[in-house]
Amino acid sequence: MPPYLKIYDGTTDPEDHLIHYVTAVKGNDLSKEQVPSVMLKKFGETLTGGALTWYSQLLARSISTFEEMADKFATAHAGAKKAETRVNDIFAVRQTTGEGLWDFLARFNRVRMSLLNVSEGMAVTAFQNGLNRNRSKATKKLLSRLMKYPPTTLEEIHNAYCAEVRAYEDDLNGPIQRLTSVQTEARRDRRNDGQRDQPLRFNRERHQPYV
């Protein structure tokens, strides 16, 4: 088999493997009559892992043509095609208008946890692609840091958020928090002043003479 032909392990689209395999075999110096028998005999050499286990469990002489082999192979690994399609769903996760950076990070992590075959590198790339570059200054600050220090894991992205963006957001919220604190103190002072201005009210029943 040509060295450039990828070995199939049963985790990706089986139809892609069939197309590459047929193309590779037909690219050799074989006569038209030789191609069908070679494709059937050599197919097992392109398999590994779960796909090779499936192939080894086929009954001897139970398949007589490559067309029959291809049909059984595609049917047996149809689930892998669906799983591969779901993996690509991670690239559809995008930061929406009005969605805060922390909310997007949390939502992205939830989607990633539901897609078991997503690699760490794929998740990092998808997260950076999903950031809305027209969003807030916080998003732009995170993007700037990630460009300066390229991450290799989602944990590194989370750490970058904590180091760069959270401090920035705290600075933005600081004046609001201080204003809220001042307003709360003012309301408390007004309540205390009102209580001091009220005349003393005696409990008449309490001070009735004892008979």
C-alpha positions in Angstrom: 0.0 0.0 0.0 1.2 3.6 -0.7 2.8 5.1 2.4 0.6 8.2 2.1 -2.6 6.1 2.6 -3.8 6.6 6.2 -4.6 3.6 8.3 -8.2 3.4 9.4 -8.9 2.8 13.1 -12.7 2.9 13.1 -13.2 6.4 14.5 -13.7 8.5 11.4 -15.9 8.5 8.3 -15.5 5.0 6.7 -16.6 6.4 3.3 -13.6 8.7 3.2 -11.3 5.8 3.8 -12.9 3.8 1.0 -12.5 6.7 -1.5 -8.8 7.1 -0.6 -8.2 3.4 -0.7 -9.8 2.9 -4.1 -7.9 5.9 -5.5 -4.6 4.6 -4.2 -5.1 1.1 -5.6 -6.1 2.4 -9.0 -3.1 4.6 -9.0 -0.8 1.6 -9.2 0.3 0.0 -12.4 -2.4 -2.6 -12.5 -4.5 -3.9 -15.3 -8.2 -3.2 -15.2 -8.8 -6.9 -14.5 -6.4 -7.0 -11.6 -7.9 -4.0 -9.7 -11.0 -5.7 -8.2 -9.1 -8.7 -6.7 -6.3 -6.6 -5.4 -8.7 -4.2 -3.7 -10.4 -7.1 -1.9 -7.2 -8.9 -0.9 -5.3 -5.8 0.3 -8.1 -4.0 2.1 -7.3 -5.5 5.5 -3.7 -4.1 5.4 -5.2 -0.6 5.7 -7.0 -1.3 9.0 -6.0 -1.1 12.6 -7.7 -0.9 16.1 -11.4 -1.6 16.2 -11.6 -1.7 12.4 -9.0 -4.5 12.1 -10.8 -6.4 14.9 -14.0 -6.2 12.8 -12.2 -7.4 9.7 -10.6 -10.3 11.5 -14.0 -11.6 12.7 -15.4 -11.9 9.1 -16.0 -15.5 8.2 -13.5 -16.9 5.6 -14.7 -16.7 2.0 -17.9 -14.9 3.2 -17.2 -12.0 0.9 -16.4 -12.5 -2.8 -16.2 -9.0 -4.2 -14.8 -5.6 -3.0 -18.2 -4.0 -3.6 -19.7 -6.3 -1.0 -16.7 -5.7 1.4 -17.1 -1.9 1.0 -20.9 -2.1 1.7 -20.4 -4.2 4.9 -17.5 -2.0 6.0 -19.4 1.2 5.6 -22.4 -0.2 7.4 -20.4 -1.5 10.3 -18.7 1.9 10.9 -21.6 4.2 10.2 -21.6 5.2 13.9 -18.1 6.6 13.5 -19.3 8.9 10.7 -21.9 10.4 13.0 -19.4 10.8 15.8 -17.0 12.7 13.5 -19.8 15.0 12.4 -20.6 15.7 16.1 -16.9 16.5 16.7 -17.2 19.3 14.2 -20.0 20.8 16.2 -17.4 22.4 18.5 -16.6 24.9 15.7 -20.2 26.1 15.6 -20.0 27.5 19.1 -19.7 31.3 18.8 -19.8 34.2 21.2 -23.1 35.9 20.5 -24.0 39.6 20.7 -24.6 40.6 24.3 -22.9 37.4 25.7 -20.3 38.2 28.3 -16.8 36.6 28.0 -17.2 34.5 31.1 -20.6 33.3 30.0 -19.2 32.2 26.6 -16.3 30.4 28.2 -18.7 28.5 30.5 -21.0 27.6 27.6 -18.1 26.5 25.4 -16.8 24.2 28.2 -20.3 22.6 28.5 -20.4 21.8 24.8 -16.8 20.5 24.8 -17.6 18.1 27.6 -20.5 16.6 25.6 -18.2 15.9 22.6 -15.9 13.2 23.9 -13.7 12.9 20.7 -12.7 16.6 20.6 -8.9 16.9 21.2 -7.4 19.6 23.4 -5.8 21.2 20.4 -9.1 21.3 18.4 -10.9 22.8 21.4 -8.3 25.6 21.8 -8.6 26.4 18.1 -12.4 26.4 18.1 -12.6 28.6 21.2 -10.3 31.3 19.7 -12.2 31.1 16.4 -15.5 31.5 18.3 -14.6 34.7 20.1 -16.4 37.7 18.7 -13.7 40.2 17.7 -16.2 43.0 17.7 -17.3 42.4 21.2 -16.1 44.1 24.4 -12.7 45.4 25.4 -12.5 42.4 27.7 -12.7 40.0 24.7 -10.1 42.0 22.8 -7.8 41.9 25.8 -8.1 38.2 26.1 -7.4 37.8 22.3 -4.4 40.0 22.6 -3.0 37.9 25.4 -3.7 34.6 23.6 -1.8 35.9 20.6 1.1 36.9 22.8 1.1 33.7 24.7 -0.4 31.0 22.4 -2.3 28.4 24.6 -2.2 24.7 24.1 -5.0 23.8 26.6 -8.3 25.2 27.7 -6.8 25.4 31.2 -4.3 27.9 29.9 -7.1 29.9 28.3 -8.9 30.0 31.6 -5.7 31.1 33.4 -5.3 33.9 30.8 -8.8 35.0 31.5 -8.2 35.1 35.2 -4.9 37.0 34.9 -5.8 39.5 32.2 -9.5 40.0 31.9 -10.9 39.4 35.4 -8.6 42.2 36.8 -9.8 44.5 34.0 -13.5 43.7 34.8 -12.9 44.3 38.5 -11.5 47.8 37.6 -14.7 48.5 35.6 -16.9 47.3 38.4 -15.0 49.1 41.1 -16.6 52.5 40.8 -20.1 50.9 40.6 -19.4 48.9 43.7 -18.0 51.9 45.6 -21.1 54.0 44.5 -23.4 51.2 45.7 -21.6 51.2 49.0 -21.9 54.9 49.5 -25.6 54.8 48.6 -26.1 52.0 51.2 -24.3 54.0 53.9 -26.4 57.1 53.1 -29.6 55.1 53.4 -28.5 53.6 56.7 -27.6 57.1 58.1 -31.0 58.4 57.1 -32.7 55.6 58.9 -30.7 56.2 62.0 -31.4 59.9 62.0 -35.1 59.2 61.6 -35.1 56.9 64.5 -33.3 59.6 66.7 -35.9 62.3 65.8 -38.9 60.2 66.8 -40.4 61.1 70.2 -40.2 58.5 72.9 -43.3 56.4 73.2 -43.9 54.7 76.5 -45.8 51.5 76.8 -48.8 52.6 78.8 -49.7 49.1 79.8 -46.3 48.5 81.1 -46.4 51.6 83.3 -49.9 51.2 84.7 -50.0 51.2 88.6 -50.2 47.7 90.0 -53.5 47.1 91.7 
